[in-house]
Amino acid sequence: MVVKNGLACGIMLALVGCATKPVSNEQATPVPEKQIISTALLEKRDGTGEVIIKRDSGFFGSACFS
């Protein structure tokens, strides 16, 4: 039982230590051009909106390339 509790605490501490942090729009890194499927989607048009997608900083957020 003590080993299970110790293991559970260790896993929780590891996960908390790898937590991500929100990134402001100004601090966000732009998407590389090779990852943009169609540049036509970047053009502003009447009747459309804007979607902002960014990844968090930290260990888990750094592994996201999609």
Secondary structure, 3 states (H helix, E strand, C coil): CHHHHHHHHHHHHHHHHCCCECCCCCCCCCCCHHHCCCHHHHCCCCCCCCCCCCCCECHHHHCCCC
